[in-house]
Amino acid sequence: MADYDTTQIRNLALLGHGGAGKTSLLEALLVKAGVQGEAGSLERGSTVSDFDPLEKQYQHSLNSALASIDFEGTHLNIIDTPGDPDFRGQALAAMSAVETAVIVINASNGIETSTRRLMRRARQRKLCRVIVINRMDAEDADLEGIVREIREEFGPQCLPINLPCDQRSTVRDCFFKSDGQTDIFSVADAHTEILDQVVEVDEDLMAAYLDGQDIDAQALHDAFEASLRDGHLVPICFTSARTGAGCGEFLRFAKRLLPNPAEGNPPAFRSGPEGERVTARPDPDGHVLAHVFKISNDPYAGKLSIFRVYQGSIGPDSQLYVNDGRKALKVAHLYRIHGKDHIEVDRAIPGDIRALAKHDEIHYDAVLHDCHDEDHYYLKPIDFPQPMFGLAVEARTRGQEQKLASSLARLAEEDPCFQVEHNQELNETVIRGLGEMHLRIMLERMKARYNVEVDTRTPRIAYRETITRSAEGHYRHKKQTGGAGQFGEVFLRVRPLGRGEGFVFRSEVVGGAIPTNLIPAVEKGARQLLVEGAIAGFPLQDVEVVVYDGKHHPVDSKEVAFVVAGRRAFLEAVQQAGPQILEPIVDIEVTVPDESMGDVTGSLAAKRARIQGTDSLRGAMTSISASVPLSSVADFPTELKSLTGGEGRYTMAFSHYEAVPGQVQKSLVEEHGRGADDEA
């Protein structure tokens, strides 16, 4: 049995840019809480959260990892997340399991690219947010400047709850205390500012405060928690993971003021994919509602499904359903996760984060529940960045094709931003991720875990075809080879739809010119061309097809005849409708040293990029935002490394499709070997 209840749980995710010191901060917190005697080291590969062999090799986090701390009667579940933008899918998934997002900022570097992105995502998910300025004792850290920068960037609701003092060797509380000396701001001023901010959420409390009355500690706690939930307050804390300064104070702050699972904003469960909202209540005696936010294929324990409990209790012999599955799974063993260790426990209560082993039917984002078949629950999926960086892969050793497929499937289970596609027409397997490093790590992991090596090459770009004007098409299919023949005649018209509207098929046939039961055959033929393309072999999109006339034969008209007629009539119409090839455009954000900005912007301009803007960052760095055709950036990672001496970084996300230049379209059509007189 757990020796704590839901009100004593705190769930936190450590988020931030790479190099902010999240893993080192977790180590310092574990030491302060007495969980371990000394802090692990990234250099020695001895940290609790970076236990994967590749994490030890690269000396930074590549996966999210969970650790638990029992501190002064409070149970903290802390998720350490990767800071590299290529692995931000892990960080976003971790947000779905916690009430509080702890954004860690390196005091030497200030606000960095990922800091902005993660603050925005945490606000969108209505998480309580806390900013931790780590490495406060760094010699080059301008702490006053960083606080001003944070408030300018994220708003005046960002206020220090403690301040460094005694030459940055410790911190002084500013919420419960109103006097004392610090190394930067006045404690009295900071105390007044944060109290003024907190009491604004409660009119009665504000009136008592303005009247100079003593405020009850519980009322102040409730107002503080409400301010966090509403985004009305974002506390700023100071720490040094190197010395442990501020770490004990942070743990006490979490205990006293951060929300427990009964206080945070509850997730939006629904009674079906589009059903009514269901509010999860942290009642240990209610029906079970739990959400799987991480899958891990452990070489010893097998598949681990890590989940957060929102309602009800789970123990050995519990019967759970997965989403709308009709077959219940029986819980045999229940685990608490602490780094690489799996500690068996006998119960999970609301707020707990637990794991089940060796249940293949459980998948990422699954909702586990114990209700009857008619009660199915879902959570709104996380809006992950679309993986755009791709590599075509094939097994290096003949005969390992099936092993390659199963290995890639297991890796895709673990990372929501790693996708595997197989193009049947080209017989090409393509893996997609958020960047070159993301895919490199996944392939190294596959080799280490499953002993599968691959050869890679640049994949085919996902071009699309569309039309630019309305047109009509007609085709008569007549075939007589002895016995029953084939006959079908179709008249149709096409018109372009708005970008992203897909495909619409309608029938305006009257008088039985084409029997009603054969209209679906015409649509089937049209849909064949959607896949095959009309001019260059790329899928067609954003087209409306209206079949309005035709002819049939009472004996020879069969489905196959109208499939052929529908496809050929559609092809003729498309070729008369100004067919156009579309290319994927991506938004790219590049961070480079100031001295490299001119070279990098020149390189992007040569790739048909449109520069959207630049932003000066701390540490003599510049962020460049641009939109660029995906086909132009295949060699960009290598080029960026060369232009910046390895200091440049970039992130990329799909934006939209737009028409390729005329010369590019001509080249693609010629390469495909098919022009307007397609004989396919």
N, C-alpha and C positions, 0 to 999 in steps of 0.2 A: 504493500500500500504506500502511496505517496505520503510523505510526512509534511505536506503543505497543501493548501487549498488554492482555488483559482485566484483569489484576491492577493495571494502572495507570489504570483507568477509575473514576470516581466519578460516580454519578447522583443528583442532588439536586432536590427540588421546594421552591421557596420558597412557603410557605403562611402565611396570617394574615389578620386582619381588615383591612378597607379603611383605608388611612391608616397602616399599620404601617411603611411604607417599603421594601417588598420590591423595587420597581423601582429605587429609588435605591440600595439595597444592591447589587443586581446591577451597576449602573453603577460603584459604588465597587470592587467585586471585579474588574471588567474593567480598570479603571485600574491597580489594584495588581498585576495579572498582566501588565501591559504589552500587553494586547490593543488598547487605545486610549489616546490621549494625555490626554484629559480626559473627565470624566463628562458624559453627556448630561443634559438638563434636561427635566422634565415641562412646565414653562412654555413652553419653546421648541419642544417636540415633537420633541426630538432623541435620545430614549433608544432603545436597541437593541430593547427588548421591546415598547414601546408605539408601534408604527409604523403601526397602522391609523388612517385619517383620523378616525374617530369617537373613538378613544382620545386623539388629539391635541386634539380639540375639547373632550372632557370632562375631560381631564387625569387619567385614571386607567385602569387595565387593565380591558379587557373580554374579552380572550382570554388563554389560556395562550400563552406564547412561549418558544422555546428559544434558548439561547446556549451556546457552548462555549468553554472556557478551557484552554489548555495552560500548566501552571505547575510548574516544577521537576520535569519528567519525569512529571507526572500530567495526565491528560486528564479535565476535569470537564464533564459535561453538566448545565446548570442550567436548570430550567423555572420561569419567573416566572409566577405564577398570579393571577387576579383575587381581590380581597378582598371585593368587594361580594357579599352573600348571593344576589342575583339571578343571579350568574354562577358559583355554586359548583360547577355541573356540570363546568366546565372544570378546576377545582382537583381534584375527585375523580377525573376521568379521568387527570390527570397523575400521581396517586399510583400508578397501575398500571404506570408506566414506570421507577420509581426504587427504590433500596434505602433511601434516607434522606429523611425528611420534615423539613424545616427550618421550624419554626414561629417566625415573626417577630412580636415584641411591641413595640409602641411604648412606650418608657420613660415617656412622659408619661401614657399612658392605661391601662397595665397590661393585665390580662386582660379581653378583650372577648368578645362573644357568639360570634363565629366562632372565636375561639381555642379555646374549649371543644369546639366541634363538630369542628374539624379535628384536635385532639389525640385525640379519641375515635375518629374515622375512621382515623387513622394507626395507632392501637393495634389496631383491629379488623383492619386489613390486614397486621398484623405487620411494619410498617415500623420501621426504626431511627428514633428521634426525637431531634432536637436543638432546643433553644430558643435563639433569638438575641434578646437584649434590644437593640434598635436605638435610636438617638438617645440614647445613654447620656450625652451631654454637654448634654442639655436642662436648663435651669435649674430647672424644676419637677419633675424626675425624682427620685423617692425610690427609689434602686436597692436599698437594703437592704430596703425595704418590698415591692418587687416580687418579690425573691427569696423572701421569706417567703410572699407571696401565692401564688406559683407552687407552692411546696412544700405549702402547705395545700390548694390546689386539685387538684394532680396527683400528690402523693405525695412522700415523703422521698427517693425515687430521683432526684429532680431536683436536681442538684448543679453548682455553678459549676466549669468547667474552666479558666477564666481570670477575672481580676478587673480592674476599671479602676484605673489609677494615674496619678500625675503630673497630678492635677487633671483626670482623665478624658480625657487627651490620648492615652493608649495603654493597653494591657492587659498583665497579667503572668500567665504560665502557672502553673497550680496543680497540674497533673498530674505533669509531669516535674520541676518545681521545688518546693521546700519552704520557701523563705525569700524575703524581700523585702518592701517596703512597698506597700500599696495604699490606695485611697481609702475602701474599706468594710471587708470582713472580713479576717481574718488569713489570709495565704497558708498558713502551717503548718497551721492548723485545716482549711482547705479541702482541702489536699493529703491530710491524714490521712483526712478523710471520704470523698473520692472513691476513695482507694486501698483503704480498708476495704470500700467497696461493690463494687469491681471484683474483688478477690481472693475474694469469697464464692462466685463461680461455679466455682471450681476448688479442690478440697480440698487437693491437694498444694501448690498455690501459696499457699493460706491458711496451711498449716502452716509453709512456709518463711518467709512474711511475719511470722508470730507469733514465730518463732524468731530473727527479726532478720537472716535471711540476705539477701544481695544477690539481687535478682530479675532474671532475664534480660529484656532489653528486648522480645524477641520473645514471651516468655511473657506479659508484661504487655499487649502489643498484642493477643494472641489472647484474653486474658481480657476486655479492654475491648470487643473486637468481639462476643464472646459475650454480654456484659452488655447491649449495645445490641440485639442480636437478640432477647434474651429479655425486653426491656422492664425489665430489672433496673437500668438506668441511663439517665437522660435528661440529657445534659450541657447546661449553660447557658453561653452565650458572650455577650460584650458587644461591641457595635460602634457606630460612628457613621458612617452613610453620608455625612453632610455633610462630615466631616473626613477620612474614611478610617481613623479609629482602629479597631484591632481587625480590619480587613479582611484584611491580610496574614497575621495570626495565624490567622484563620479558614481561609484557604486552606491553611496549613501543617497545621492541625488536620485538615482534610479529607484531606490527603495522607497523614498519618501514622496516623490513627486511625479514619476512617470506612470502612465496608465497601466492598470492590470487588464487582463482580457475582458473583464466585465465593464471596463470604462472606455476602451478605445472604440473608434467608429467600426461597427460590424460590417462584414462583407455582404455583398448583395447576392445571396443565394436565390435561386428561382425554382419554381416547381416544374419547370420544363425549359427547353432551350429558349422559348419566348414566353414562358409562363409568368405567373404572378410572383412578386417578390416575397421571399420568405426570410424573416428575421431570425437569425440564430441566437439563442439565448444560452448563456453559460451555465446551464442547469445540468449538473451531473446525473440527474435522474431522468432527463428527457431523452427523446430519440437521438441517436448518434448522427452527427453531421461532422465530417472531417474532409480536409482537402489535401490532395497529394501535390506537393510543390517541388519535389525533387526525386529523381530516380538515379540510383547508383548501382552499377554492376561490379560488385566487390569480388575479387578473385577467390576469396575464401568463403564469405557468407552468401555468395550468389547475388541475385537481384534484390536490392533494398529499395523499398518504397517508403519515402519519408513524408510524413503528413502532419498537419496541424489539426488538433481537435477543437471544434467550436461549440459543440453541444453534445451532451450525453457522456457516457463512460464506456471505455473499451477494456476488456480483459481477456485472458485466455478463455477459449471456448465461445467468445462472441461470434455471432453470425453477421457478416457484413455483405452488402451489395455494392457493386461498382457501377455508378451512374444508373443506367436503365437495364443493367444486366438482370436476368431472371434467376441465375444460380448464385446462391450465397457462398462466400468463402468462410472457412472457419479459422479463427485466429488461434494459432498454436503457440507462437512465441512473439513477444512484444519487446521492443528494444528502445533504450535511451541511447542517443548517439553523442559521443564526446570525441571529436577528432576522428581517428581511425578505429576507436574502440566502440564496441556494441555491447551495452550492459543490459542484460535481461531484467525486465520489470514486470510487475503483475497487474498494472492498471494505468490507464491514461484518462485524465480528467480534462474538462474544458480549459483550454490554454496550453496544454501539453503539446510538445513536439515529439513524436515517436516514429518508429519504423517497423515495418513488417518485412520478413525475408521470404524469398522464393515463391512469390505469387505472380506468375507471368500475366495473369489477367488484369493486373493493376497497371495503369499507365500514367504518365505525367498529366496533371490537371484533372485527374479523376476525383469525383466526389464519392466518399465512402459513407454509407448510411445503413441503418438496420430496419428500414420501413418495408412495407409490403410492396408488391410489384407495381401497384398503381401510383405509388408515390416516388417520383424520381426527382432528384435535385441537381442543379447545375450552378456553376459560377461563371460570371462573364469572363471570357478569356482575356489574358493580358495582351496588350497591343505591343508585341515584340517587333524590333526592327527587322525588316525583310532582308534575309541573307542574299547578297548580290554577288559576292566574290565567288567564282566557280572554278573548279578543275574537273576535267574529264579523267576518270581513273579506270584502269584495268589491271587485273591480277598479273604480277610479274611472272609467276609460275603457273604454267598450264595445269588445269585441273582444280585450281583454287577458286573458281568463280563463285561457287555456292558458299564457300567459307568467307569470301569477300563480302557477299551480300548479307550474310547473317552478322558479320562483324560490324558492318556499317549500320545495320538496323539497331544493334545494341548501343552504338555510339549515339545514334539519333534519338534513342530513348532518353538519354541523359541530358541532352542539350537542346532546348527548344529553338535555338538559332542555328542549328546544324541540320541541313536537309539533304536528302538523297533522292535524286530523280533518275528515272530510267526512260530514255527515249527509244521506244520500240522500233520506230522507223529507221533510226540511225544505229540501233543497237549500241547506245552510248550511255554509260553510267556517269552522272555528274554529281559531285558533292558541292554544296554551297554553304558558305559561312559569312562572317562579318568582316573578314580580312585575311590577308596572306598568312599571318601568324596563327590565326584561328584554325585554318585548315592544316597548316604544318603540324600543329600540336595534335590535332585529331588523328592524322596519319601516323605520327610517331607513337601515339597511344595505341593505335590498332596494331602496329608492329610489335610493341612491347607486350600487350595483353594477349593477342590472338595469333601472333606470328604470321601475319599477312603483310606482304609488301606489294606495292603497286607502282606502276608507271603512270605518269600524269602528263596531260597536255591541256592547252587552252580549249575550253568547250565552245561549241557553237553558240553564238549570241541569240538570245530569245527575241528575234525580230517578229513582227506581226504584219499582216496585210489588212487593208481596209479599202473602202471606196470613197470617192470625193463628190459624186453626183448621182442622181437617179438614172436608171436605165432599164431596158426590158430585155428579156431573153426568151428564146423559144427552141424547143428541140422535139423532134419526132423520132421515137425509137421503134424500129420495125425490123423483126428478124424472123425469117421463115426457113427452116432447115428440114422440113418434112415433119409430119405430125403437127402437134399443137405449136403455134408460133408465139411471138412476143410482140405486143403493141402497146405503146403509150405515148401520148403527146401532151406537152406541158407548155403553157404560156405563163410567165411570171415577170414581176418587176422588182427591182431592188432600190433602196435608198439608204444613204448613210445615216447612222445614229450618232449621238454624242459620244465623246471619248469615254470608254469604260462601260458603256451600256450593253455590250455583249452582242447577243443574237436574238432576233425576234422573228417568228414565222407565223404568218396568218393566211387563212384561206378566204377568198371572196368568190369561190366557184359557185355558180347557181345553175339550176336546171339539170343537174346530174351530168354535166360535161365530163367530170371526173367523179366516179362513185366515192361516196364519203369514206368507205373503208379503205380506199387507196390513197387518200390525201396524206396519211402518215408516211407512206412510201416516198412521196415527193419530198417531204421534210427530211426523211432519212437520207435521201440522195444529196440534198443541200448540205446536211450536216457532215457528210463525207468530205465535201469540198472545204468545209470549215477547218477540218484537220489537215487536209493535204495542201491547202493554199491554191491560189489561181495563177500566180505569175512567178513565184520564186520558192515555193515549197514551204512557206511559213503559214501558221494558222491565221484564218480570217477572223476579224472581230468588228463589232460596232456596225452591223448590217441588219436591215430589215428586209425580209423576203415575203412577198405577197403573191401567191398563186391565184390567178383570176380566171383562167380558162384552160381548155384542153379537150382531148378526145380520147375515147376508149373503144375497145372492141369487146362485144359480149363474150367471146370465147378466148381470144388471145391476150387480153389485158390481165396481167398478173402483177404482183408486187414488184418483182425484179425489173419489169419493164418501166414502171414509174419511178423506181429508184434511179435507174440509168437516165431517164428523161429529165427527172428533177435535177440531178447533178449536172448534166450537160447544159440545161437551160440556165441554171444558176451560173455556170462558168461563162457562158456567152454574155450574160447580163453584166457580170463583174468586169469582163474585159472591155465592155463599152462604158463602164461607170467611173473611168479615171482611177484605176487601181493604184494604190499607194502603199509603199512599205513603211512601217513605223519602227522606230528603234527605241529601246529603253533608255531613259535619261535618269541619271542618279544625282543626288545631292551629295557633294563631297566637302568635308571640312578637314583642312590640312593645317597642322601646327608645325611651324618651322622656326629656326633661329632667324632673327631680324635680318642678318646679312645674306640669308638665302632667299628672302622673299621675292626679289626680282627674278631670279632664275626659275623659281617654282611657278610663279604666275606666268612667266613666259612659256614654260613647258605646258601648263594647262591651256593657255591660249592656243598653242599649236595643236591641241587635241580637240578643238572646237568647243572649248569650255566657255561658259559665260560667268565671269567673276561677279559674285553678288556683293562682296564686301570684305574688308579686313578689320581685324580687331587686335590692338596691342595687348599683350599679356605680360604678366610679371616674368622676370628672369630673361629679359631680352628675347622674348618669343612673340611670334605673330600668328594669329589664326586667320586662314583664308577660306572663305565660303564660296563655292561655285557649283554650277550645274554642268554636267558633262555627259556625252554619250558613253554608255557602258562599253561599247566596242573600242573606245579610244584609251581605256585605262588598263588594259591587260598587262602592260609592262610598267605601269606607274609605280608599283612598290619598289622595283629595282631602281628605277630612275630617281625616285625620291630619296632613297638611301644614298645614291651617288651624289646628288645635288646638295644634301645636307650633312654629309659625313655620318650618316646613321642616326642623326638626331631628329629627323622629321617623322611625324606620325599622321595618320589620316583615318577618318571614319567615312563610311559610305552607306547610303540608304536609297532605295528605289524612290523615285519621284513620280514619273509619268512617262507616257509614250508620246513621241512626236515624229513627224515625217522626216525621213532621211533626205539629204540633198540629192538632186537629180542624178549626179554622176555616181553617187554611191548606189542608188537604186539600179541604175543601168548595169553596174558591175555585179550586183547581187543576182539580177535576173540572168545575166550571161553565165555567171558561175553555176547557177542551177541548171542551165541548159534548157530552159523553157521560156518561151516568149509568149506573145499574144496568141500564137497558133498552137497552144498546148494540145498534144495528142494523147495525154494520159487518159 
